[in-house]
Amino acid sequence: MTQPALNAQSPLQSQIIQMALEMAQKLEETANNATRGSIVDACESFLLDQGRQFLRDALTATLHEQIDRAEKKGALPVPAHAGTPADTRAPGLVTS
């Protein structure tokens, strides 16, 4: 079986691909080290734990990428709210 080419098109994709490869290696180790008759249970337990962690890490990396991108662009322009004419009018003379 030939290996598919993994061509990451962004640093985020590269990071997630690397994380997936590391998890696949650990899954293979788990399967190879499992006792006979317990391979499915061992792999399932590994994936439930490490799969959730993989998803959390991928989400975290994605959010950090979006934050970095937004910070580079700067804040979105928002309209400035002016006060009402009464709020902006200079105070009148006060007499006692």
Contact map, one row per residue, 1 for C-alpha under 8 A:
111000000000000000000000000000000000000000000000000000000000000000000000000000000000000000000000
111100000000000000000000000000000000000000000000000000000000000000000000000000000000000000000000
111110000000000000000000000000000000000000000000000000000000000000000000000000000000000000000000
011111000000000000000000000000000000000000000000000000000000000000000000000000000000000000000000
001111100000000000000000000000000000000000000000000000000000000000000000000000000000000000000000
000111110000000010000000000000000000000000000000000000000000000000000000000000000000000000000000
000011111000000000000000000000000000000000000000000000000000000000000000000000000000000000000000
000001111110110010000000000000000000000000000000000000000000000000000000000000000000000000000000
000000111110110000000000000000000000000000000000000000000000000000000000000000000000000000000000
000000011111110000000000000000000000000000000000000000000000000000000000000000000000000000000000
000000011111111000000000000000000000000000000000000000000000000000000000000000000000000000000000
000000000111111100000000000000000000000000000000000000000000110010000000000000000000000000000000
000000011111111110000000000000000000000000000000000000000000000000000000000000000000000000000000
000000011111111111000000000000000000000000000000000000000000000000000000000000000000000000000000
000000000011111111100000000000000000000000000000000000000000000000000000000000000000000000000000
000000000001111111110000000000000000000000000000000000000100000000000000000000000000000000000000
000001010000111111111000000000000000000000000000000000000000000000000000000000000000000000000000
000000000000011111111100000000000000000000000000000000000000000000000000000000000000000000000000
000000000000001111111110000000000000000000000000000001000000000000000000000000000000000000000000
000000000000000111111111000000000000000000000000000001000000000000000000000000000000000000000000
000000000000000011111111100000000000000000000000000000000000000000000000000000000000000000000000
000000000000000001111111110000000000000000000000000000000000000000000000000000000000000000000000
000000000000000000111111111000000000000000000000010001000000000000000000000000000000000000000000
000000000000000000011111111100000000000000000000000000000000000000000000000000000000000000000000
000000000000000000001111111110000000000000000000000000000000000000000000000000000000000000000000
000000000000000000000111111111000000000000000000000000000000000000000000000000000000000000000000
000000000000000000000011111111100000000000100110000000000000000000000000000000000000000000000000
000000000000000000000001111111110000000000000000000000000000000000000000000000000000000000000000
000000000000000000000000111111111000000000000000000000000000000000000000000000000000000000000000
000000000000000000000000011111111100001001100100000000000000000000000000000000000000000000000000
000000000000000000000000001111111100001101100000000000000000000000000000000000000000000000000000
000000000000000000000000000111111100000000000000000000000000000000000000000000000000000000000000
000000000000000000000000000011111110000000000000000000000000000000000000000000000000000000000000
000000000000000000000000000001111111011001000000000000000000000000000000000000000000000000000000
000000000000000000000000000000001111111000000000000000000000000000000000000000000000000000000000
000000000000000000000000000000000111111000000000000000000000000000000000000000000000000000000000
000000000000000000000000000000000011111100000000000000000000000000000000000000000000000000000000
000000000000000000000000000000000111111111000000000000000000000000000000000000000000000000000000
000000000000000000000000000001100111111111100000000000000000000000000000000000000000000000000000
000000000000000000000000000000100000111111110000000000000000000000000000000000000000000000000000
000000000000000000000000000000000000011111111000000000000000000000000000000000000000000000000000
000000000000000000000000000001100100011111111100000000000000000000000000000000000000000000000000
000000000000000000000000001001100000001111111110000000000000000000000000000000000000000000000000
000000000000000000000000000000000000000111111111000000000000000000000000000000000000000000000000
000000000000000000000000000000000000000011111111100000000000000000000000000000000000000000000000
000000000000000000000000001001000000000001111111111000000000000000000000000000000000000000000000
000000000000000000000000001000000000000000111111111100000000000000000000000000000000000000000000
000000000000000000000000000000000000000000011111111100000000000000000000000000000000000000000000
000000000000000000000000000000000000000000001111111110000000000000000000000000000000000000000000
000000000000000000000010000000000000000000000111111111000000000000000000000000000000000000000000
000000000000000000000000000000000000000000000111111111100000000000000000000000000000000000000000
000000000000000000000000000000000000000000000011111111110000000000000000000000000000000000000000
000000000000000000000000000000000000000000000000111111111000000000000000000000000000000000000000
000000000000000000110010000000000000000000000000011111111100000000000000000000000000000000000000
000000000000000000000000000000000000000000000000001111111110000000000000000000000000000000000000
000000000000000000000000000000000000000000000000000111111111000000000000000000000000000000000000
000000000000000000000000000000000000000000000000000011111111100000000000000000000000000000000000
000000000000000100000000000000000000000000000000000001111111110000000000000000000000000000000000
000000000000000000000000000000000000000000000000000000111111111000000000000000000000000000000000
000000000000000000000000000000000000000000000000000000011111111100000000000000000000000000000000
000000000001000000000000000000000000000000000000000000001111111110000000000000000000000000000000
000000000001000000000000000000000000000000000000000000000111111111000000000000000000000000000000
000000000000000000000000000000000000000000000000000000000011111111100000000000000000000000000000
000000000000000000000000000000000000000000000000000000000001111111110000000000000000000000000000
000000000001000000000000000000000000000000000000000000000000111111111000000000000000000000000000
000000000000000000000000000000000000000000000000000000000000011111111100000000000000000000000000
000000000000000000000000000000000000000000000000000000000000001111111110000000000000000000000000
000000000000000000000000000000000000000000000000000000000000000111111111000000000000000000000000
000000000000000000000000000000000000000000000000000000000000000011111111100000000000000000000000
000000000000000000000000000000000000000000000000000000000000000001111111111000000000000000000000
000000000000000000000000000000000000000000000000000000000000000000111111111000000000000000000000
000000000000000000000000000000000000000000000000000000000000000000011111110000000000000000000000
000000000000000000000000000000000000000000000000000000000000000000001111111000000000000000000000
000000000000000000000000000000000000000000000000000000000000000000000111111100000000000000000000
000000000000000000000000000000000000000000000000000000000000000000000110111110000000000000000000
000000000000000000000000000000000000000000000000000000000000000000000000011111000000000000000000
000000000000000000000000000000000000000000000000000000000000000000000000001111100000000000000000
000000000000000000000000000000000000000000000000000000000000000000000000000111110000000000000000
000000000000000000000000000000000000000000000000000000000000000000000000000011111000000000000000
000000000000000000000000000000000000000000000000000000000000000000000000000001111100000000000000
000000000000000000000000000000000000000000000000000000000000000000000000000000111110000000000000
000000000000000000000000000000000000000000000000000000000000000000000000000000011111000000000000
000000000000000000000000000000000000000000000000000000000000000000000000000000001111111100000000
000000000000000000000000000000000000000000000000000000000000000000000000000000000111111100000000
000000000000000000000000000000000000000000000000000000000000000000000000000000000011111110000000
000000000000000000000000000000000000000000000000000000000000000000000000000000000011111110000000
000000000000000000000000000000000000000000000000000000000000000000000000000000000011111110000000
000000000000000000000000000000000000000000000000000000000000000000000000000000000011111111000000
000000000000000000000000000000000000000000000000000000000000000000000000000000000000111111100000
000000000000000000000000000000000000000000000000000000000000000000000000000000000000000111110000
000000000000000000000000000000000000000000000000000000000000000000000000000000000000000011111000
000000000000000000000000000000000000000000000000000000000000000000000000000000000000000001111100
000000000000000000000000000000000000000000000000000000000000000000000000000000000000000000111110
000000000000000000000000000000000000000000000000000000000000000000000000000000000000000000011111
000000000000000000000000000000000000000000000000000000000000000000000000000000000000000000001111
000000000000000000000000000000000000000000000000000000000000000000000000000000000000000000000111
